[in-house]
Amino acid sequence: MPSTNSYPYARAALSLLLLILLVLNFSKTIDSQAKQPLDASFSRALITFGVVRSINAVISVVQGTEIAIEPGGGSV
């Protein structure tokens, strides 16, 4: 079984990596970079939802509409 001091550079590198990740976690750089594409995708999703709901409403109206064409204006 290796002793705890056999990998000092690996432990230091891991500690440094964790420290960098901790600093990045509390900084707003990653959040601000991710916010713009996320807002754009929400806008596209909202527009798409509105268009699809409008098309659905038009299709529902067309399906519920009956056209009666009678020759000579009267019923046969």
Residue, then its C-alpha position, 0 to 999 in steps of 0.5 A: m500500500p503506497s504511503t500518503n506522501s508518495y504522490p506529492y505533486a499529484r496532490a498539489a495539482l489536485s488541490l490547485l485544480l479544486l481551488i481554481l474551480l472554487v474561484l470560478n464557481f463564485s465568479k460570474t464569468i461563466d454565468s454571464q457567458a452562459k446567460q446570453p445563449l440561454d436567453a436567446s433559446f428561451s426567446r426562440a422557444l417562446i416565439t415557437f410556442g406562440v406560432v404553434r398555438s396560433i396554428n392550432a387555433v386556426i386548424s381548430v376553427v377550420q375543422g369546426t367550420e361546415i360549408a353547405i353548398e346547395p344548388g339553387g339556394g334551396s335544400v334538395 
